[in-house]
Every structure is written in C-alpha cells, then in structure tokens.
Amino acid sequence: MASILITGGTGLIGWCAVEALVEQGHSVTAYDLKPNIENIAHLGDRVTVVAGDVTDLPRLLNAMRLNEIDHVMHLAAFITDQAKLDPAGAFKVNAVGTANIFDAALALGVRRVVWTSSVVALGVAPGYDGRAVDESYNIVSRSPYGASKWGCEVIAEGYRELGLDIVGIRPALSYGMGRLTGGTGIFNSAIRAIALGQPAGIMSAPSPLHQPMYNRDMAGLLIEAMLGPKPAGGIYNVPTERDYSDAEILEIVRRVCPAVQVHTDPVPPFIPAIPLVDGSRARREIAYVPRYTLEDGVREMVDAFRQQG
C-alpha cells in the first residue's frame, strides 16, 4: 500500500480521491490551507489532515517526512476568479507552490507526483477553427490563472528532466459535490438551485463545447495516473466521457428536473475563452474509462443536494 499526500485534499476533487484511496487501504494525508472537514467527515480518523500552505516549503517537507509520503497528488491551486483579482497571488500559489511540491518530492525520493494543470492554460490562437487540439498545441493563455498553470507545466518539465516522475492532467469542467466557488462553482451552484426547485442559469461553454468530468471520475483518473503503469507523457488533456453543447446540457437538466426553469447564462469575465481539447492520448496511455455520464453525475448531485435541504 502507498502513503499518499494530497494537497487540496478536502476540495472538490481531493475529497473524492481521499475517499477512494482510503477505501483501497492506502495511508492518506490531506494537506490543505483551510481544510473543509465537512467533505471528508464521513471518513473519521482514517485520513490525516494537515492545515498548511503549499508556499510554505518547510511545513510541506515536515508533513511529508512525518507521514513517510511516497506518492503525491497535487490539487491545491489559486482558482480562476481569485486570480483575476490577484494575479501575483495566482503565480505565487500555483507556480511557486507547485515548484515546492516538486522540490520536496525530489528531495524525499517520492515515487510519482500527479498534479492538475488546466485547459485554461491554453489560449485561443487567431483563426482557431473550433477543432479539438492535442498536447502539441502551444498557445499560452493570457489570463493570470491560465498563464500561471502554463508556468507550472514548464516547471514540471524541468523537474522531469531532473529525474522526478511527474504526470500532469489538464481538467476542463470538473464538477460535483464539494465546491460552490470559482468556475466549477457556477455549474455546481446552478445544479443546487435546480435540485431545490429554483430557476437557474447554466454557464455557456467557454470553448466550442463543454468538456465535463464528474469529480469522482477525475479522482479515479488521477489515482490511475499516480499508481498505475508509468505513462509515457508528462502532460495530458482530460479524457472526458464525451463533449456536450449548451442545448444538450439544458436537455439533460430538464430531463432530471422537468418542473424547473433553466436557461443558459453568458461566460463570466474571469473565465477566458479556451480551445476544445483532444483527450485521446490519455485514454490510450492512462487507460481510465469514466464511469459517469453527465446525466449520471447531475442526478447524483440533485439527490445529494435534496438530502442536504
């Protein structure tokens, strides 16, 4: 069994990864700036929680040494809406914090680090035709959040050259229970409103189509990338279950909650335009198959929000 540190371990994707890994019998430490204990309360004392900042390298090293960490899943990040208000903060937390993770992992002989970049790292080139791009596409985002994530990808490649085993995934829309803030939070908040019988708007796609992956599936993908056979690449586009148009998402929501009024809303200004991405390389080399369709995920969320009241 592995001993795993998950930064952002009580967040949207983190809590699902913690839950799955604990159930598999692994030793898990959740390292979070402000731990959201509610997300992992059902696991009791089966997970170690450390309140800490990824920009605090001594504390990070201490947590990893004390818990004898041999694998790391790095999910902690300065998210899109915050980055618009504090661009320097985005680079400090995302770039410097990620470099700290890699430094600590290299120093302590960690076997593999898996981490999340973002599709927002990619900008839209002039004349972009709407087709899905693969990992060779190299147009850098002009947004603070996206550029900071691109910087993380450059840093990761440098540490790979130093011999650290690193695998990065670029999520697009990761959704599910556990967060109501940021770009993901807009979608999650809309589903919450719909579940409670309130009219709501679903954010339009910032790329030609929506590329959603349920947080439980995203956690499964990251776990496979961390503990499975070593993938050949260093960065992968997310291998979503399928792509959806605005109209298809509205149709699904109306099918799940037929009595509720739902419409599309414009993309908020803190979320930049992004290209559609091709996740076929991840499907081949990581070989994780999503278990949830978008409708499956929305139905599970509606049920959970209604239970919460």
Rosetta blueprint (number, residue, H / E / L):
1 M L
2 A L
3 S E
4 I E
5 L E
6 I E
7 T E
8 G L
9 G L
10 T L
11 G L
12 L L
13 I L
14 G H
15 W H
16 C H
17 A H
18 V H
19 E H
20 A H
21 L H
22 V H
23 E H
24 Q L
25 G L
26 H L
27 S E
28 V E
29 T E
30 A E
31 Y E
32 D E
33 L L
34 K L
35 P L
36 N L
37 I H
38 E H
39 N H
40 I H
41 A H
42 H H
43 L H
44 G H
45 D H
46 R H
47 V L
48 T E
49 V E
50 V E
51 A E
52 G L
53 D L
54 V L
55 T L
56 D L
57 L H
58 P H
59 R H
60 L H
61 L H
62 N H
63 A H
64 M H
65 R H
66 L H
67 N L
68 E L
69 I L
70 D L
71 H E
72 V E
73 M E
74 H E
75 L L
76 A L
77 A L
78 F L
79 I L
80 T H
81 D H
82 Q H
83 A H
84 K H
85 L H
86 D L
87 P H
88 A H
89 G H
90 A H
91 F H
92 K H
93 V H
94 N H
95 A H
96 V H
97 G H
98 T H
99 A H
100 N H
101 I H
102 F H
103 D H
104 A H
105 A H
106 L H
107 A H
108 L H
109 G L
110 V L
111 R L
112 R E
113 V E
114 V E
115 W E
116 T E
117 S L
118 S L
119 V H
120 V H
121 A H
122 L E
123 G L
124 V L
125 A L
126 P L
127 G L
128 Y L
129 D L
130 G L
131 R L
132 A L
133 V E
134 D L
135 E L
136 S L
137 Y L
138 N L
139 I L
140 V E
141 S L
142 R L
143 S L
144 P H
145 Y H
146 G H
147 A H
148 S H
149 K H
150 W H
151 G H
152 C H
153 E H
154 V H
155 I H
156 A H
157 E H
158 G H
159 Y H
160 R H
161 E H
162 L L
163 G L
164 L L
165 D L
166 I E
167 V E
168 G E
169 I E
170 R E
171 P L
172 A L
173 L E
174 S E
175 Y E
176 G L
177 M L
178 G L
179 R L
180 L L
181 T L
182 G H
183 G H
184 T H
185 G H
186 I H
187 F H
188 N H
189 S H
190 A H
191 I H
192 R H
193 A H
194 I H
195 A H
196 L L
197 G L
198 Q L
199 P L
200 A E
201 G E
202 I E
203 M E
204 S L
205 A L
206 P L
207 S L
208 P L
209 L L
210 H E
211 Q L
212 P E
213 M E
214 Y E
215 N H
216 R H
217 D H
218 M H
219 A H
220 G H
221 L H
222 L H
223 I H
224 E H
225 A H
226 M H
227 L H
228 G L
229 P L
230 K L
231 P L
232 A L
233 G L
234 G L
235 I E
236 Y E
237 N E
238 V L
239 P L
240 T L
241 E L
242 R L
243 D L
244 Y E
245 S L
246 D H
247 A H
248 E H
249 I H
250 L H
251 E H
252 I H
253 V H
254 R H
255 R H
256 V H
257 C L
258 P L
259 A L
260 V L
261 Q L
262 V E
263 H E
264 T E
265 D E
266 P L
267 V L
268 P L
269 P L
270 F L
271 I L
272 P L
273 A L
274 I L
275 P L
276 L L
277 V E
278 D L
279 G L
280 S H
281 R H
282 A H
283 R H
284 R H
285 E H
286 I L
287 A L
288 Y L
289 V L
290 P L
291 R L
292 Y L
293 T L
294 L H
295 E H
296 D H
297 G H
298 V H
299 R H
300 E H
301 M H
302 V H
303 D H
304 A H
305 F H
306 R H
307 Q H
308 Q H
309 G L
